[in-house]
């Protein structure tokens, strides 16, 4: 396939560009990672779709002027992240206070939909090529910041985590939830796994607790996210527990493994430093709580 055969560019990231490619389809053309990255994502999308997830349908692997690419279903709509930023800008312009903003219908609705969508995913039983524990182990092993003895301690914690057969998205951040009118779709299934539902629960919680340092936010938005970094998770946990009736008391057991995996990627230096500091602080507290490892 030639680049001139594609439609207009509709999205661009660090790893790939996304172009229109006929009715209801897009072509994701990779910049980095080569054919291995494209094949990996195509396989993940295929597995997720097969498990009944609200994932874009993968159509085919191809090349565009020598660059690996995937043709997949186009997902329309506005992400929760885009929606949130626009809403916050509007509220700040109207002089609304932060408490009033956080209690607004749109923010509470986003959190509730996130919880209910994940609960829906977790009702699907599946066996995927990668489990949550394998993904966390891979994340720990590729972490370039942890010392060898720290990695060993994290790997031990991962081994203690429960197994499971739930469909987990693996990266349920607000940028991956798309709203198209009354329809909610979820994108970016690169990290999907089968495993314990707590994997997704922990991913959301610790994503929001570090949301203020995840991107180069304007000062007012960053201050808002920092002020409510514990409230987003609290409302989410209440919603998820209310929907599913599940016991979420094991959340702390997932903290260090999930944070260790989160350090991989294009995070700002401030986020990496804060996560590393928190991991080390949590590891220092382990002997007193669990005995020598």
Secondary structure, DSSP 8 states (H G I E B T S, - for coil): --GGGS--EEEE-SSEEEEE-STTEEEEEESSSHHHHHHHHHHHHHHHHHTT-S---EEEEEEETTEEEEEEE---SEEHHHHHHHHHHHHHHTT--HHHHHTSHHHHHHHHHHHHHHHHHHTSB---SSBHHHHHHHHHHT-SSS-HHHHHHHHHHHHHS----EEE-S---GGGEEEETTEEEE---TT-EEE-THHHHHHHHHHHHTGGGTS---HHHHHHHHHTTTHHHHHHHHHHHHHH----TTHHHHHHHHHHHHTSSS--HHHHHHHHHHHHHHHHTHHHHH---
